[in-house]
Amino acid sequence: MNILLAFKAEPDAGMLAEKEWQAAAQGKSGPDISLLRSLLGADEQAAAALLLAQRKNGTSMSLTALSMGDERAHHRNAVTRGKPCQSSRLRKL
């Protein structure tokens, strides 16, 4: 069985200092995540672990991970509910 795990890398919020969390909680500003490393989210990690655990049952499988970047898309045409639209929130793969 071949499995494709597509995910969007998430900022590692565990790298933030406590003072940044406190400032965000007081409503001054959100934590600056621009310099944080990106990694696989906890949900995706759990899903991959559950799938790969099936190998213990003798199931032959391979897992391929595809990371979707967080760069802005150059082409902003999209289809939303079957209708073309312009979106500045599209991300490129």
N, CA, C and O of each residue as an XYZ file, in Angstrom:
372
protein
N       0.848     -1.161      0.000
C       0.000      0.000      0.000
C       0.903      1.238      0.000
O       1.851      1.333      0.780
N       0.593      2.164     -0.877
C       1.315      3.429     -0.930
C       0.444      4.519     -0.316
O      -0.725      4.658     -0.675
N       1.004      5.282      0.598
C       0.267      6.329      1.299
C       0.948      7.663      1.050
O       2.165      7.791      1.184
N       0.147      8.653      0.686
C       0.651     10.012      0.505
C       0.111     10.870      1.639
O      -1.102     11.010      1.795
N       1.005     11.439      2.422
C       0.635     12.330      3.519
C       0.953     13.758      3.089
O       2.116     14.160      3.062
N      -0.080     14.516      2.755
C       0.100     15.919      2.363
C      -0.202     16.788      3.579
O      -1.236     16.625      4.228
N       0.696     17.700      3.878
C       0.504     18.539      5.054
C       1.089     19.920      4.819
O       1.947     20.112      3.957
N       0.617     20.862      5.592
C       1.189     22.201      5.601
C       2.014     22.317      6.869
O       1.505     22.112      7.972
N       3.269     22.641      6.714
C       4.142     22.779      7.874
C       3.654     23.919      8.761
O       3.273     24.984      8.275
N       3.672     23.678     10.067
C       3.203     24.658     11.039
C       4.384     25.233     11.807
O       5.376     24.539     12.028
N       4.287     26.497     12.219
C       5.359     27.065     13.042
C       5.446     26.330     14.382
O       4.423     25.960     14.957
N       6.654     26.123     14.869
C       6.877     25.453     16.146
C       6.719     26.471     17.272
O       7.679     27.137     17.660
N       5.499     26.584     17.790
C       5.203     27.583     18.822
C       5.937     27.295     20.127
O       6.038     28.177     20.981
N       6.438     26.105     20.294
C       7.199     25.773     21.490
C       8.508     26.528     21.586
O       9.124     26.571     22.652
N       8.940     27.122     20.488
C      10.184     27.893     20.491
C       9.986     29.318     21.016
O      10.964     30.023     21.264
N       8.738     29.745     21.185
C       8.482     31.110     21.642
C       8.822     31.265     23.122
O       8.605     30.358     23.925
N       9.353     32.425     23.459
C       9.671     32.728     24.853
C       8.388     33.013     25.631
O       7.379     33.419     25.055
N       8.438     32.796     26.934
C       7.259     33.009     27.771
C       6.787     34.456     27.714
O       5.583     34.709     27.761
N       7.706     35.406     27.614
C       7.309     36.822     27.576
C       6.499     37.144     26.323
O       5.640     38.025     26.359
N       6.758     36.444     25.212
C       5.984     36.666     23.988
C       4.556     36.156     24.155
O       3.612     36.779     23.669
N       4.396     35.028     24.841
C       3.059     34.508     25.111
C       2.300     35.443     26.045
O       1.106     35.674     25.858
N       2.983     35.978     27.042
C       2.340     36.882     27.992
C       1.891     38.165     27.302
O       0.800     38.666     27.573
N       2.726     38.700     26.412
C       2.355     39.911     25.673
C       1.144     39.644     24.791
O       0.258     40.491     24.681
N       1.097     38.481     24.167
C      -0.037     38.135     23.309
C      -1.308     37.977     24.137
O      -2.391     38.355     23.690
N      -1.184     37.420     25.343
C      -2.353     37.227     26.202
C      -2.927     38.556     26.684
O      -4.126     38.658     26.944
N      -2.079     39.568     26.802
C      -2.537     40.887     27.238
C      -3.112     41.694     26.085
O      -3.584     42.813     26.283
N      -3.075     41.137     24.894
C      -3.673     41.787     23.735
C      -2.806     42.845     23.090
O      -3.277     43.584     22.226
N      -1.533     42.937     23.495
C      -0.647     43.949     22.911
C      -0.353     43.623     21.449
O      -0.466     44.481     20.573
N       0.017     42.399     21.206
C       0.254     41.932     19.835
C       0.415     40.422     19.880
O       0.728     39.844     20.921
N       0.196     39.802     18.745
C       0.381     38.362     18.677
C       1.854     38.017     18.655
O       2.680     38.868     18.327
N       2.199     36.789     18.996
C       3.602     36.388     18.944
C       4.124     36.439     17.512
O       3.396     36.122     16.572
N       5.373     36.834     17.349
C       5.998     36.889     16.028
C       6.471     35.487     15.657
O       7.424     34.970     16.239
N       5.804     34.883     14.690
C       6.144     33.516     14.292
C       6.969     33.470     13.012
O       7.229     32.390     12.482
N       7.380     34.625     12.514
C       8.061     34.673     11.220
C       9.416     33.970     11.230
O       9.856     33.490     10.186
N      10.079     33.895     12.362
C      11.405     33.285     12.415
C      11.402     31.866     12.973
O      12.460     31.251     13.114
N      10.228     31.347     13.288
C      10.151     30.003     13.855
C      10.331     28.937     12.781
O       9.934     29.126     11.632
N      10.927     27.828     13.163
C      11.047     26.712     12.217
C       9.663     26.102     12.012
O       8.798     26.182     12.884
N       9.474     25.503     10.864
C       8.201     24.850     10.553
C       8.378     23.346     10.648
O       9.441     22.809     10.336
N       7.327     22.681     11.080
C       7.392     21.234     11.202
C       6.025     20.612     11.014
O       5.015     21.307     10.898
N       6.011     19.300     10.987
C       4.786     18.524     10.834
C       3.926     18.694     12.080
O       4.428     18.591     13.199
N       2.632     18.956     11.894
C       1.724     19.150     13.020
C       1.483     17.866     13.797
O       1.731     16.768     13.298
N       1.001     18.015     15.016
C       0.777     16.862     15.897
C      -0.261     15.900     15.318
O      -0.103     14.683     15.422
N      -1.317     16.436     14.711
C      -2.347     15.566     14.130
C      -1.784     14.729     12.992
O      -2.068     13.536     12.889
N      -0.985     15.360     12.138
C      -0.392     14.643     11.011
C       0.605     13.598     11.497
O       0.682     12.505     10.937
N       1.374     13.930     12.541
C       2.316     12.961     13.104
C       1.579     11.736     13.629
O       2.005     10.603     13.404
N       0.481     11.965     14.324
C      -0.299     10.851     14.873
C      -0.885      9.991     13.762
O      -0.882      8.763     13.859
N      -1.389     10.628     12.707
C      -1.960      9.874     11.583
C      -0.896      9.013     10.916
O      -1.145      7.848     10.605
N       0.285      9.576     10.696
C       1.367      8.815     10.073
C       1.787      7.646     10.959
O       2.047      6.552     10.459
N       1.855      7.870     12.265
C       2.245      6.799     13.186
C       1.225      5.666     13.179
O       1.598      4.493     13.192
N      -0.066      6.014     13.158
C      -1.106      4.981     13.113
C      -1.030      4.165     11.828
O      -1.177      2.943     11.847
N      -0.801      4.849     10.722
C      -0.711      4.139      9.447
C       0.507      3.227      9.410
O       0.416      2.074      8.986
N       1.642      3.744      9.852
C       2.860      2.943      9.802
C       2.843      1.799     10.813
O       3.570      0.819     10.649
N       2.025      1.911     11.850
C       1.905      0.825     12.823
C       1.301     -0.423     12.184
O       1.466     -1.526     12.703
N       0.611     -0.258     11.074
C       0.012     -1.400     10.374
C       1.075     -2.333      9.805
O       0.778     -3.477      9.462
N       2.310     -1.852      9.704
C       3.383     -2.718      9.202
C       3.628     -3.888     10.146
O       4.089     -4.946      9.719
N       3.320     -3.700     11.430
C       3.502     -4.793     12.401
C       2.597     -5.978     12.075
O       2.889     -7.112     12.454
N       1.506     -5.711     11.377
C       0.577     -6.774     10.972
C       1.017     -7.452      9.686
O       0.313     -8.318      9.166
N       2.171     -7.065      9.174
C       2.675     -7.655      7.948
C       2.241     -6.933      6.689
O       2.517     -7.395      5.582
N       1.567     -5.810      6.844
C       1.129     -5.038      5.686
C       2.320     -4.308      5.089
O       3.010     -3.559      5.782
N       2.558     -4.525      3.816
C       3.641     -3.834      3.126
C       3.153     -2.454      2.713
O       2.118     -2.327      2.059
N       3.894     -1.422      3.094
C       3.456     -0.073      2.740
C       4.634      0.875      2.707
O       5.694      0.627      3.281
N       4.403      1.969      2.010
C       5.375      3.060      2.010
C       4.616      4.355      2.259
O       3.479      4.520      1.818
N       5.259      5.263      2.966
C       4.657      6.549      3.298
C       5.489      7.642      2.655
O       6.692      7.742      2.898
N       4.850      8.458      1.835
C       5.503      9.604      1.215
C       4.862     10.860      1.769
O       3.638     10.989      1.763
N       5.679     11.787      2.247
C       5.164     13.038      2.807
C       5.389     14.170      1.816
O       6.484     14.330      1.277
N       4.351     14.944      1.586
C       4.404     16.098      0.695
C       4.101     17.331      1.527
O       2.996     17.483      2.047
N       5.076     18.201      1.648
C       4.902     19.419      2.433
C       4.454     20.555      1.531
O       5.065     20.820      0.495
N       3.388     21.219      1.931
C       2.901     22.381      1.198
C       3.553     23.604      1.820
O       3.481     23.800      3.033
N       4.199     24.441      0.980
C       4.901     25.611      1.479
C       3.970     26.714      1.910
O       2.765     26.671      1.666
N       4.554     27.706      2.558
C       3.750     28.832      3.007
C       4.032     30.094      2.202
O       3.724     31.201      2.644
N       4.613     29.925      1.031
C       4.860     31.074      0.170
C       3.563     31.465     -0.533
O       2.694     30.627     -0.773
N       3.450     32.738     -0.854
C       2.255     33.216     -1.562
C       2.242     32.671     -2.986
O       3.283     32.566     -3.634
N       1.073     32.333     -3.450
C       0.926     31.802     -4.808
C       1.113     32.908     -5.828
O       0.691     34.045     -5.617
N       1.749     32.565     -6.934
C       1.907     33.538     -8.020
C       0.604     33.679     -8.790
O       0.246     34.776     -9.221
N      -0.098     32.580     -8.962
C      -1.368     32.598     -9.680
C      -2.477     32.566     -8.652
O      -2.555     31.636     -7.849
N      -3.324     33.557     -8.667
C      -4.320     33.686     -7.617
C      -5.719     33.306     -8.078
O      -6.690     33.585     -7.374
N      -5.844     32.686     -9.222
C      -7.159     32.219     -9.660
C      -7.490     30.929     -8.927
O      -6.642     30.046     -8.800
N      -8.690     30.825     -8.458
C      -9.100     29.627     -7.727
C     -10.539     29.301     -8.074
O     -11.226     30.078     -8.737
N     -10.975     28.167     -7.629
C     -12.372     27.787     -7.790
C     -12.944     27.601     -6.390
O     -12.444     26.792     -5.608
N     -13.978     28.345     -6.087
C     -14.642     28.238     -4.797
C     -16.080     27.831     -5.042
O     -16.848     28.566     -5.663
N     -16.435     26.670     -4.557
C     -17.784     26.136     -4.743
C     -18.189     26.155     -6.209
O     -19.326     26.485     -6.546
N     -17.254     25.798     -7.073
C     -17.545     25.697     -8.493
C     -17.482     26.999     -9.255
O     -17.686     27.011    -10.469
N     -17.201     28.108     -8.567
C     -17.159     29.406     -9.235
C     -15.745     29.966     -9.176
O     -15.112     29.919     -8.121
N     -15.227     30.503    -10.303
C     -13.902     31.109    -10.275
C     -13.891     32.323     -9.350
O     -14.881     33.047     -9.245
N     -12.764     32.533     -8.684
C     -12.631     33.701     -7.818
C     -11.175     34.137     -7.783
O     -10.287     33.403     -8.216
N     -10.941     35.313     -7.274
C      -9.597     35.819     -7.041
C      -9.331     35.699     -5.548
O     -10.176     36.081     -4.738
N      -8.182     35.180     -5.178
C      -7.883     35.027     -3.760
C      -6.432     35.358     -3.489
O      -5.543     34.876     -4.191
N      -6.183     36.170     -2.487
C      -4.815     36.467     -2.087
C      -4.330     35.475     -1.040
O      -3.190     35.568     -0.584
N      -5.175     34.531     -0.654
C      -4.810     33.579      0.387
C      -4.357     32.237     -0.159
O      -4.088     31.319      0.617
N      -4.266     32.101     -1.460
C      -3.828     30.831     -2.027
C      -2.355     30.615     -1.750
O      -1.569     31.562     -1.718
N      -2.000     29.394     -1.557
C      -0.610     29.027     -1.311
C      -0.161     28.107     -2.437
O      -0.961     27.350     -2.986
N       1.099     28.175     -2.772
C       1.574     27.274     -3.818
C       2.185     26.033     -3.201
O       2.720     26.070     -2.093
N       2.099     24.937     -3.929
C       2.668     23.681     -3.446
C       4.144     23.677     -3.685
O       4.821     22.705     -3.349
